[in-house]
């Protein structure tokens, strides 16, 4: 039972990675597959909101269940999100200053705090 659940969970993680990549590589098709059209900016902000809430809850669950060491590694991995956000900002008309001061700083804090927790 454990192995089956683990395989299903890992496959789910891999599947969501593919879905995320599809949103980056084929956004129109991904939006259609998600069930919305490109002209629905509010839907996209809702997606971002849910993603951010999840990004806050999941590491906290890891902290409670697995402790600070694993939490630290999760924070390091989570730095991918603000790094991606910085790239999105700069490639869509935003300034490098804003991308680095908001998203770059967030990534830096996640990596530094995460490595301290991972190795202490």
Buried (B, 14 or more C-beta within 10 A) or exposed (E): EEEEEEEEEEEEEEEEEEEEEBBEEEEEEBBEEBEBEEEEEEBBEEBEEEEEEEEEEEBEEBBEEEEEEBBBBBBBEBBEBBBBBBEEBBEEEBEEEEBBEBBBEBBBEBBEBBBEBBEE
